[in-house]
Amino acid sequence: MSNLIEKLKKHKIILALFLLATLNLLVFWRLYGFHPNNDTGGFIDLINFFRGQDIAFFVPARYLNPFYAIVGSKILFFMSAEHSLITTNIFFYYGLVFLTYGLIRRVFKNNFIGFTSAIIVMTGYAMVRYALTQVQDIGGYFWFLLTLYAGWRWWEEKDKKWLYLGGVAVAFGLLTKESGAMGALFVGILFLLDKVSWKERIFNFIRFSILPFATIVINAFRGMDVDYNSARWFVFAWKEYAKDNFTLFKWFGVHTTTYNILWFFILVGLYFLIKNWKDLDRNIKIYLLAVIPSSLSYYMWSLFIARTVFISAWLFVPIASYGIYSVYAKGRMYKHVAVGMIILAMVTPYVLQSTLRYATIFTIMNICKNNIPCTWNYFWKNRQQFSTTGDVLYFQYKLDQ
């Protein structure tokens, strides 16, 4: 019994994270349920197709991201397609929580910052609105983060096994969501910063990239089955969606909702980072600079929404957590302020989702021609239609004549 108590004490942070993550999952399930979302139908069709069912049509771009379909047909075949999707997402959810803690704790050498980052990520707005529903985004986040983690462990230890793990993560990222492979940019920056010969850098690159490269080649041949490829999807998406997504107003709005109140804490963190920059550990500086290209890779995607922007969480959330810790470290009174900041960061996304529901505010503003009173009146009049549980996913947005 004493050994068990000692082990629990030793791993109390991991245990606390598990309990909080489970509580958060239960709160999400109670409030919203693990409901369908806009792209759910395409994912379910692909799982059923891989199960050998006769599917009249599925989106060919989905065929290039078969990870969930393989899991749903080969491992979780005894479940419904919907439940296999939910189960896989729950696995990735816990993985995200623990990997966030593990990575950020190592970078900052601080349990508080790692712990705070993990609980802010797990309650993020994109997690509540998209990732915990029946879509594949959280899988992309997981492989992205695993690449960051593996790359950072390699940077610390120079053990080549981490390069191979990072390569596996990028490969699976390609097979889940293309954004899941963007962690490769982070590792590439670390290669450039490594103080070894160019020959060794090239060999490290080969170790890291051999599996992702093989995946790209194999997936290109797979695409021939449906006469489709990623490049074709990329070009189509930019032509179809970019003109309506990349506007200054939507840029501001999407960033505001994605990180909501956390922006204030990010500013606090930036203030303390700049103030303490000379005294910061070199590895903190390297991480924050190296992660920028990967974090901002969502600008490559034509759909500018919270689910794509959230890939930047592992840049912005640690900065906010550093700011919260800097407040916490100032003394007893400030500890209460820091705890309040954490609670606000966790609760605000739920308040935002329960208020906005699944209303697409920018669509409403578009049909109202950016008239604020019209937008508010339209939203308020139809608020019951904008379900928080995905019951009404395809509401017909139109003004009454």
Beta strands, then each sheet from edge to edge (+ up, - down):
end
